[in-house]
Amino acid sequence: MYAGTIRSNNSGSNGGGVYVSDNSGCLFNLYGGIISENAATVNGGGVYAGGSGDYTFNMYGGVVCNNNAEKGSNVYTNKDEV
């Protein structure tokens, strides 16, 4: 994502704005833009990056703010390296 806005989305579980999972080595790079005002009932209101397999979430720029979730309101990951 280089520009634009992901806003006002809702998830009944994980990843209100962006959902990055371990399905087939998923990759999401955030270079710019805004991810805001999204909600998830469990994890990652703005961005969810989770699972037990191969996935990558890189944030080089942009803004992730004003999101809501039980855990990781803006960004949730279960990896050791962030």
Phi, psi and omega in degrees: 000121181256335181197177178099187185223135169248110190217146170064041175253158181224144176232140177280002176216264185245149172071075179293319180261308182226135179241112179247117184238178181274020179279109176060038176064047182302139180228130174227120177250127177251111179256332182194179181096183185228133172241107186211159175058035175256163181216146173225142182285340182244277187236143171069074178299317178271304181224129171250122175233097186210167180132178183257354185255214188264109174213157181220132171236116178245132177241108181260342181186192182087182183225132172237110187208160173057037175257170184218135174198165178297316176232135179065063183308317179265307179223133175237132171217151177249014177273154179286329181259129179233000000 
